[in-house]
Amino acid sequence: MNVRRRTVRRLPALLAFGMLGGLLAGCGIRATEVPTDFGPAPSRVRCSLAEPEVSTQAARGLPVQVFLLCGSSLVAVDRTVRVPDGAADSRRVLVAQGLLDELSQQPSAAEQEAGYTTRVRRATTVSGPRPGDPEDTLRLSTAPGGLTSAGLAQIVCTFSDSAAAEGDGSVILGGPDDGRPRRYECTDEVRSRPDEEEPPSSETTGN
């Protein structure tokens, strides 16, 4: 009789233990299904565009790449620029102006969402060499020394990777004054830290 009573008394405890184990197991399963509230998921990976951005200024034109800022680095972005017909000796300047126009534009909505910005001032213009300049000189409407480090890096890296550059990838830039133009290069350090590393430059000699 005592054995039967002890068995009966244990039944509720065993049932409760079984129910508790089931609940714990259930909680464990549900925990993997309920999302943790860390805010909305990002709709676009930073510095990554779903598809190439094409300039709205030109449905057809010259495919180019321009360097925009994203995070702390320069990132190449596809563009299309219209290059008006002109003499062969003015083509470099026309290409350079088209690139500057793209650099000075506000990045598109998709680019802004992905984190892209620009430091190149609006209405920046470029002209060809003056008498006494090397023949490949490009003179900006703002002296290179008056630009931010990142803005100058954008221009140098964009020009050096285009038809506006010399064969060795360097670019000769001057300003609107009579100062001697200098030869600039786009390096890995400049691309990775444009706010900290100015494009290295050297003096130019001769025409």
For each residue, the residues with C-beta under 8 A, 3 or more apart:
1: 4 5
2: 5 6
3: 6 7
4: 1 7 8
5: 1 2 8 9
6: 2 3 9 10
7: 3 4 10 11
8: 4 5 11
9: 5 6 12 13
10: 6 7 13 14
11: 7 8 14 15
12: 9 15 16
13: 9 10 16 17
14: 10 11 17 18
15: 11 12 18 19
16: 12 13 19 20
17: 13 14 20 21
18: 14 15 21 22
19: 15 16 22 23
20: 16 17 23 24
21: 17 18 24 25
22: 18 19 25 26
23: 19 20 26 27
24: 20 21 27 28
25: 21 22 28 29
26: 22 23 29 30
27: 23 24 30 31
28: 24 25 31 32
29: 25 26 32 33
30: 26 27 33 34
31: 27 28 34
32: 28 29
33: 29 30
34: 30 31
35:
36:
37:
38:
39:
40:
41:
42: 45 46
43: 113
44: 48 49 50 110 113 114
45: 42 48 114
46: 42 70 71 114 115
47: 70 71 73 75 114 115 116
48: 44 45 114
49: 44 52 53 77 110 111 114
50: 44 110
51:
52: 49 77 78
53: 49 77 78 79 108 110 111
54: 78 79 80
55: 58 61 79 80 81 102
56:
57: 81 82 101
58: 55 61 80 81 82
59: 80
60: 80 82
61: 55 58 80 81 82 83 98
62: 80 81 82 83 95 98 163
63: 78 79 80
64: 78 79 80 81 95 98 99 102 162
65: 76 77 78 79 158 161 162
66: 76 77 79 99 102 103 154 158
67: 74 75 76 77 103 153 154 157 158 161 191
68: 74 75 77 103 107 111 116 117 118 154
69: 73 74 75 116 117 118 119 150 154 194
70: 46 47 73 74 75 114 115 116 117
71: 46 47 115
72: 192 193 194 195
73: 47 69 70 191 192 193 194
74: 67 68 69 70 153 154 157 190 191 192 194
75: 47 67 68 69 70 116
76: 65 66 67 161
77: 49 52 53 65 66 67 68 111 116
78: 52 53 54 63 64 65
79: 53 54 55 63 64 65 66 102
80: 54 55 58 59 60 61 62 63 64
81: 55 57 58 61 62 64 95 98 99 101 102
82: 57 58 60 61 62 98
83: 61 62 86 91 94 95 98
84: 94
85:
86: 83 90 91 94
87: 90 91
88: 91
89: 92 128
90: 86 87 93 94 128
91: 83 86 87 88 94 95 163
92: 89 95 96 128 136 138 163 164
93: 90 96 97 126 127 128 138 164
94: 83 84 86 90 91 97 98
95: 62 64 81 83 91 92 98 99 162 163 164
96: 92 93 99 100 126 138 159 162 164
97: 93 94 100 101 125 126
98: 61 62 64 81 82 83 94 95 101 102
99: 64 66 81 95 96 102 103 158 159 162 164
100: 96 97 103 104 120 124 125 126 155
101: 57 81 97 98 104 105
102: 55 64 66 79 81 98 99 105
103: 66 67 68 99 100 118 120 124 154 155 158
104: 100 101 118 120 121 122 123 124
105: 101 102 118
106: 112 118
107: 68 111 112 116 117 118
108: 53 111 112
109: 112 113
110: 44 49 50 53 113 114
111: 49 53 68 77 107 108 114 116
112: 106 107 108 109 115 116 117
113: 43 44 109 110
114: 44 45 46 47 48 49 70 110 111
115: 46 47 70 71 112
116: 47 68 69 70 75 77 107 111 112
117: 68 69 70 107 112
118: 68 69 103 104 105 106 107 151 154
119: 69 148 150 151 154
120: 100 103 104 124 151 154 155
121: 104 124 142 147 151
122: 104
123: 104 141
124: 100 103 104 120 121 140 141 142
125: 97 100 140 141
126: 93 96 97 100 138 139 140 141
127: 93 138 139
128: 89 90 92 93 137 138 139
129: 133 134 135 136 137 138 139 181
130: 133 137 139 174 178
131:
132: 207
133: 129 130 137 139 172 174 181 204 207
134: 129 137 172 181 204 206 207
135: 129 207
136: 92 129 166 171 172
137: 128 129 130 133 134 172 173 174 181 204
138: 92 93 96 126 127 128 129 159 164 171 172 173 174
139: 126 127 128 129 130 133 173 174 175 176 181
140: 124 125 126 143 144 147 155 173 174 175 176
141: 123 124 125 126 175 176
142: 121 124 146 147 175 176
143: 140 146 147 174 175 176 177 179
144: 140 147 152 173 174 175 182 184 201
145: 175
146: 142 143 175
147: 121 140 142 143 144 151 152 155
148: 119 151 152
149: 152 153 194 195 196 197 198
150: 69 119 153 154 194 195
151: 118 119 120 121 147 148 154 155
152: 144 147 148 149 155 156 184 198 199
153: 67 74 149 150 156 157 186 190 191 194 197 198 199
154: 66 67 68 69 74 103 118 119 120 150 151 157 158 194
155: 100 103 120 140 147 151 152 158 159 173
156: 152 153 159 160 171 173 184 185 186 190 199
157: 67 74 153 154 160 161 186 190 191 199
158: 65 66 67 99 103 154 155 161 162
159: 96 99 138 155 156 162 164 165 171 173
160: 156 157 165 169 170 171 184 185 186
161: 65 67 76 157 158 165 169 186
162: 64 65 95 96 99 158 159 165
163: 62 91 92 95
164: 92 93 95 96 99 138 159 171
165: 159 160 161 162 169 170 171
166: 136 169 170 171 172
167:
168:
169: 160 161 165 166 185 186
170: 160 165 166 183 184 185
171: 136 138 156 159 160 164 165 166 183 184 185
172: 133 134 136 137 138 166 181 182 183 184 204
173: 137 138 139 140 144 155 156 159 181 182 184
174: 130 133 137 138 139 140 143 144 179 180 181 182
175: 139 140 141 142 143 144 145 146 179
176: 139 140 141 142 143
177: 143
178: 130
179: 143 174 175
180: 174 203 204
181: 129 133 134 137 139 172 173 174 204
182: 144 172 173 174 201 202 203 204
183: 170 171 172 201 202 203 204
184: 144 152 156 160 170 171 172 173 199 200 201
185: 156 160 169 170 171 190 199 200 201
186: 153 156 157 160 161 169 190 191 199
187: 190 191 197 199 200
188: 191 192
189: 192 193 197
190: 74 153 156 157 185 186 187 193 194 197 198 199 200
191: 67 73 74 153 157 186 187 188 194
192: 72 73 74 188 189 197
193: 72 73 189 190 196 197
194: 69 72 73 74 149 150 153 154 190 191 197
195: 72 149 150
196: 149 193
197: 149 153 187 189 190 192 193 194
198: 149 152 153 190 201
199: 152 153 156 157 184 185 186 187 190
200: 184 185 187 190
201: 144 182 183 184 185 198
202: 182 183
203: 180 182 183
204: 133 134 137 172 180 181 182 183
205:
206: 134
207: 132 133 134 135
